[in-house]
Amino acid sequence: MIETLAQAGSTNTVLAERLRAGHAIAEGTWLRAERQTAGRGRAGRDWREAEGNLYASTLVHPAGGDPPPHTLSLVAGLAVHDLLMSQLNVPQADPGNYRWLKWPNDLMVDGAKIAGILCERVGDAVIVGVGINVATAPPVADRAVTAIHSANPDNSNTAAVVLSDLARTLAGRLDRWRAEPLSTTLAEWEVRAHPRGAALTVTDGGERIAGAFDGLAPDGALRLALVDGSTRIIHAGDVELET
Ligand SMILES: O=C(O)CCCC[C@@H]1SC[C@@H]2NC(=O)N[C@@H]21
């Protein structure tokens, strides 16, 4: 079920308020805002409002036996990657040619961020908020935005059409997250992300750590190989991909 509001401060906040007010919200429910006036990004940043872009949130109710809830952040990234592969009409059989994921779940196309994901715990639920620049993006990602538009001829409706595709890809990824070993999700994420050895700089609080991507740890944390030969396990932080 997709509910669309003409305007919201933040779709994540609206869903969180409803949960806290005791509403029973089923998995598969999505809330989209045509305009978002107080969008929130990771690390307390704002998420910029631009007309026509996609702003939407859903939620997951992790159950006993599911993989750890924090790994939903990677699952959501995979779902958006699946969506972009279908929107940009690239060969589904070859995801390794489209290394668009940056840990934990930024989507970088042509070096520009085309989508961001904000996962937040509210009680036992995890809210998954997704912003996709389907109408306006940083200039270097214009090619991707143009491709999304040409895949959706009714441009006035692009965000709504893209969201129904995203609802499908996330449902599929959640089914697999529950049914398959977590290592399968992590391996699929790695195929679609910066390659091992890619130079990354991680900022965590005031600390900046430079190193090379050394794959994911078994719990989905980032392994960063440092110049002194040691490995740092990163559970949270901002990652810049050095080019
Ligand atoms: O990359 C990031 O910093 C995450 C951005 C997440 C933005 C989306 S837009 C829909 C949902 N509502 C919010 O306030 N944030 C998320």
The ligand as an SDF file (V2000), in Angstrom:
LIG
                    3D

 16 17  0  0  0  0  0  0  0  0999 V2000
   22.0300    9.8990    2.2940 O   0  0  0  0  0  0  0  0  0  0  0  0
   21.4270   10.3000    3.2800 C   0  0  0  0  0  0  0  0  0  0  0  0
   21.9430   11.1300    4.0450 O   0  0  0  0  0  0  0  0  0  0  0  0
   20.0560    9.7520    3.5570 C   0  0  0  0  0  0  0  0  0  0  0  0
   18.9900   10.5530    2.8840 C   0  0  0  0  0  0  0  0  0  0  0  0
   17.5970    9.9830    3.1250 C   0  0  0  0  0  0  0  0  0  0  0  0
   16.5200   10.8960    2.5860 C   0  0  0  0  0  0  0  0  0  0  0  0
   15.1570   10.2690    2.6670 C   0  0  0  0  0  0  0  0  0  0  0  0
   13.9380   11.2130    1.8000 S   0  0  0  0  0  0  0  0  0  0  0  0
   12.6730   10.2470    2.5020 C   0  0  0  0  0  0  0  0  0  0  0  0
   13.0590    9.9860    3.9430 C   0  0  0  0  0  0  0  0  0  0  0  0
   12.6150   11.0670    4.8070 N   0  0  0  0  0  0  0  0  0  0  0  0
   13.6460   11.7350    5.3230 C   0  0  0  0  0  0  0  0  0  0  0  0
   13.5550   12.7280    6.0640 O   0  0  0  0  0  0  0  0  0  0  0  0
   14.7960   11.2100    4.9280 N   0  0  0  0  0  0  0  0  0  0  0  0
   14.5850   10.0670    4.0590 C   0  0  0  0  0  0  0  0  0  0  0  0
  1  2  2  0
  2  3  1  0
  2  4  1  0
  4  5  1  0
  5  6  1  0
  6  7  1  0
  7  8  1  0
  8  9  1  0
  8 16  1  0
  9 10  1  0
 10 11  1  0
 11 12  1  0
 11 16  1  0
 12 13  1  0
 13 14  2  0
 13 15  1  0
 15 16  1  0
M  END
$$$$
